[in-house]
Amino acid sequence: MYDKIPEKRYRETLAFLKSVLPAPATILDLGVRNPFSKIMEENGYTVFNTNGEDLDLLPEVVKEYKVDAVTAFEIFEHLLAPFNVLREIQSTKLIATIPLDLWFAKAYRSKTDMWDRHYHEFEDWQFDWLLEKSGWDIVKSEKWTSPIQKIGFRPILRRFTPRYYAVYAIKKG
């Protein structure tokens, strides 16, 4: 299922996570168990994942977990209404990554998996606004590129244009 591990993205995500939430810590990672769940566990975190529920229809499932932080790595772009899930989170800490909207590439849409699609590909200010409006204060953010080993105009742009945006936020009030 996971034949291509995105090493750079995982390395950058893990470094960001460690910088804002050192292990040991208990995490609710939104989305089904995945290779990064195992990486977090190997680095001293206790990880619970949601069970594949449609978080647009059942955002309240995040209330079932008492954890130190919630992580959402490459999740919010798949939701029609990420605002609802963000409002339901009980933890006071959120660490999230999203793919940024790239002017030279269309939003991702799998040709074989009807659920593996991006409804949103945010610009950084849009994601910041979503977090702020849903009750979160951004403490730290970071961006990184996602170069690919191909020849062409877009691969060159990917070497210099940030593709991923990571945010650490705390719940207001």
C-alpha positions as CSV (number, residue, x, y, z in Angstrom):
1,M,0.0,0.0,0.0
2,Y,2.8,2.5,1.0
3,D,5.4,1.6,-1.6
4,K,6.9,5.1,-1.8
5,I,7.9,6.6,1.5
6,P,8.3,10.4,1.3
7,E,11.6,10.5,3.2
8,K,12.3,14.2,3.1
9,R,8.7,15.1,4.1
10,Y,8.8,12.6,7.0
11,R,12.3,13.8,8.1
12,E,11.1,17.4,8.1
13,T,7.8,16.6,9.8
14,L,9.5,14.6,12.6
15,A,12.0,17.4,13.2
16,F,9.2,19.9,13.5
17,L,7.2,17.6,15.8
18,K,10.2,17.1,18.1
19,S,10.9,20.8,18.2
20,V,7.4,21.6,19.5
21,L,6.4,18.4,21.4
22,P,9.4,16.4,22.7
23,A,8.8,12.7,23.4
24,P,7.4,11.1,25.4
25,A,4.0,12.4,24.6
26,T,0.6,10.9,23.8
27,I,-0.8,11.9,20.3
28,L,-4.1,11.6,18.5
29,D,-3.0,11.5,14.8
30,L,-6.0,12.2,12.6
31,G,-6.4,9.6,9.9
32,V,-5.9,5.9,9.8
33,R,-2.6,4.3,10.9
34,N,0.1,5.0,8.4
35,P,3.9,4.7,8.1
36,F,4.4,8.0,9.9
37,S,2.4,6.6,12.9
38,K,5.1,3.9,13.3
39,I,7.9,6.5,12.9
40,M,6.4,8.6,15.7
41,E,6.2,5.5,17.9
42,E,9.8,4.6,17.1
43,N,10.7,8.1,18.4
44,G,9.1,7.7,21.8
45,Y,5.5,8.9,21.1
46,T,2.3,7.0,22.0
47,V,0.1,7.3,19.0
48,F,-3.6,6.7,18.6
49,N,-5.2,7.1,15.1
50,T,-8.8,7.8,14.1
51,N,-10.4,4.8,12.5
52,G,-11.2,6.1,9.0
53,E,-14.4,7.9,10.1
54,D,-15.5,10.7,7.7
55,L,-14.3,13.6,9.8
56,D,-16.6,15.9,7.8
57,L,-19.6,14.0,9.0
58,L,-18.4,12.9,12.4
59,P,-16.0,15.6,13.7
60,E,-16.9,14.8,17.3
61,V,-14.9,11.5,17.2
62,V,-11.8,13.5,18.1
63,K,-13.4,14.2,21.6
64,E,-13.1,10.5,22.5
65,Y,-9.3,10.8,23.1
66,K,-7.5,12.4,26.0
67,V,-4.0,13.2,24.7
68,D,-1.2,15.7,25.0
69,A,-1.6,16.8,21.4
70,V,-3.4,16.2,18.1
71,T,-1.5,15.8,14.9
72,A,-2.9,16.2,11.4
73,F,-0.3,15.4,8.8
74,E,-1.7,15.9,5.3
75,I,-5.3,15.5,6.5
76,F,-7.1,18.9,6.3
77,E,-6.8,19.2,2.6
78,H,-9.0,16.2,2.2
79,L,-11.8,17.6,4.2
80,L,-14.6,19.8,2.9
81,A,-15.0,21.5,6.3
82,P,-11.8,21.3,8.4
83,F,-13.2,24.1,10.6
84,N,-15.6,21.6,12.3
85,V,-12.9,19.1,13.3
86,L,-10.7,22.0,14.5
87,R,-13.5,23.3,16.8
88,E,-14.1,19.8,18.3
89,I,-10.5,19.0,19.3
90,Q,-10.2,18.8,23.1
91,S,-6.4,18.9,23.3
92,T,-4.8,22.3,23.7
93,K,-2.0,21.5,21.2
94,L,-2.2,21.0,17.5
95,I,0.6,20.1,15.1
96,A,-0.4,20.0,11.5
97,T,1.1,19.9,8.0
98,I,-0.6,20.7,4.7
99,P,0.5,20.8,1.1
100,L,0.5,24.4,-0.2
101,D,-1.3,25.5,-3.2
102,L,1.2,25.7,-6.1
103,W,0.4,28.0,-9.0
104,F,2.1,25.6,-11.4
105,A,0.4,22.4,-10.3
106,K,-3.3,21.4,-10.1
107,A,-4.8,20.1,-6.9
108,Y,-4.0,16.4,-6.3
109,R,-6.7,13.9,-7.3
110,S,-6.1,10.2,-7.4
111,K,-7.4,8.5,-10.5
112,T,-7.9,5.2,-8.7
113,D,-9.0,6.1,-5.2
114,M,-12.1,8.3,-4.9
115,W,-11.2,9.4,-1.3
116,D,-7.6,10.3,-2.0
117,R,-8.3,13.8,-3.3
118,H,-7.5,17.3,-2.1
119,Y,-10.5,19.5,-1.7
120,H,-8.3,22.3,-0.4
121,E,-4.7,23.2,-1.2
122,F,-4.2,26.2,1.0
123,E,-2.0,29.2,0.7
124,D,-0.2,29.7,4.1
125,W,-2.4,32.7,5.0
126,Q,-5.6,30.8,4.3
127,F,-4.6,28.0,6.6
128,D,-3.5,30.5,9.3
129,W,-6.9,32.2,9.0
130,L,-8.7,28.8,9.3
131,L,-6.8,28.0,12.5
132,E,-7.3,31.4,14.0
133,K,-11.0,31.5,13.2
134,S,-11.5,28.0,14.6
135,G,-10.0,28.9,18.0
136,W,-6.2,28.4,17.6
137,D,-3.2,30.6,18.1
138,I,-0.2,29.8,15.9
139,V,3.0,29.6,17.9
140,K,5.4,28.3,15.2
141,S,5.3,27.6,11.5
142,E,7.8,26.3,8.9
143,K,7.8,25.5,5.2
144,W,9.9,23.2,3.1
145,T,10.2,22.1,-0.5
146,S,9.5,18.8,-2.1
147,P,11.9,18.3,-5.0
148,I,11.3,15.4,-7.4
149,Q,13.8,13.6,-9.5
150,K,12.4,14.5,-12.9
151,I,13.4,16.8,-15.7
152,G,11.3,19.7,-16.7
153,F,10.0,23.2,-15.7
154,R,7.8,22.1,-12.8
155,P,10.5,19.9,-11.2
156,I,12.9,22.8,-11.3
157,L,10.2,25.0,-9.6
158,R,9.7,22.4,-6.9
159,R,13.3,22.7,-5.9
160,F,12.7,26.3,-4.9
161,T,9.0,26.6,-4.1
162,P,7.8,25.5,-0.7
163,R,5.3,22.7,-1.0
164,Y,4.6,21.8,2.7
165,Y,3.6,24.0,5.5
166,A,3.8,22.9,9.2
167,V,2.1,24.7,12.1
168,Y,2.2,24.3,15.8
169,A,-0.8,26.0,17.5
170,I,-2.4,26.2,20.9
171,K,-6.0,26.4,21.7
172,K,-7.2,29.9,22.7
173,G,-8.5,30.6,26.1
